[in-house]
């Protein structure tokens, strides 16, 4: 089969490269010609484990090709995936202008039956809207179907998530389109991946409901963490005790600085907007977003308390990206916390294994450093904010020898306090008692 993927960001490129790996002939299109020129040479414009190798393999085997021309992509694919961005508008609702633009472009160039698939996260009703846009724009009537096939991959483990998903959701009212989609995903069918085949609106809602639920779990445990700090309990053990209950599950119960990234904040906001438009306020999604925003301010308070005041201090940030194994800085807690600290007279030194260059562009007042030990030089505290593996085995003797004060503010609860305090460090974490050395 031949498919096209429009948009070569995290989702589009992973989708294209993985389908090529499944044996499908894939043409990836992006309107960013520079990005396409790089991709044609196998140069992937973002950090994601394994993607460079997979793209090189697809190109080498002739199953993965790139173009900046939409006409070529529409000609090539019987199934056309739309994987362009759907960023938040000022009011929080999803900006569908890129999706609409692509829909109109496809309609204008369609010469044979096409299945147009929304892979982008789009609010309920977008499939129906796209159907109207395409039907209304076609110069001559050509049959087509619109399918919703939301993507659940996580940055940092995107390829594994695509190749071994928990489920595949297909929303369509066309048997022909569903048959083509199932054929495409046959390698997953063979490994007994559950398929949820439903209507377009329900498929669209599954994506928002899933992300809002996960985001709510994070905000929930962060609220519990704050209460733990005030009443003298340990959130790590609370989360473990909760997570062992199979009705709850242990995932997404890690207290920390709050969620970031390109999906949870924007998808929560879009769900809240959907509720507003439908005349039914989404109270839980709204509360999850509000708790998350507050959590960042609480992390600044935590740093202030640990240092006994902020003005004139220096802190070293370990990590900038919103989570490990990605260089994605969209809505990263590190950036807003750094900004809040610098506004209160703090000098912020920072190191990140993949996102340093981009991070220093976004927050130019940060002092970029080349490793954890350089970051620690002259610092009053080290703030561990993204749990990259290389921060899990720090040499505390070496750190202590270059720091002004031996304080570790462990916003991801990576370390046991006993391990840190034995080196003379004060250990401040989230939802657990602060421990002093000795
Ligand atoms: P991204 O910003 O990394 O990539 C979007 C790409 O689309 C860019 O390369 C851009 O140049 C291209 N594009 C924009 N307009 C275009 C047009 N008119 N024609 C062709 N190309 C165009 O975005 P992303 O992170 O890959 O997310 C894409 C969608 O997938 C979003 O709706 C997002 O919510 C959803 N999603 C993202 C993730 C994730 O982890 N990033 C996971 C699941 C779902």
Boltz pocket constraint, residues with backbone or C-beta under 6 A from the ligand:
constraints:
  - pocket:
      binder: B
      contacts: [[A, 6], [A, 7], [A, 8], [A, 9], [A, 10], [A, 11], [A, 12], [A, 29], [A, 30], [A, 31], [A, 32], [A, 35], [A, 83], [A, 84], [A, 85], [A, 86], [A, 98], [A, 101], [A, 102], [A, 119], [A, 120], [A, 121], [A, 122], [A, 151], [A, 152], [A, 153], [A, 154], [A, 155], [A, 262], [A, 263]]
      max_distance: 6.0
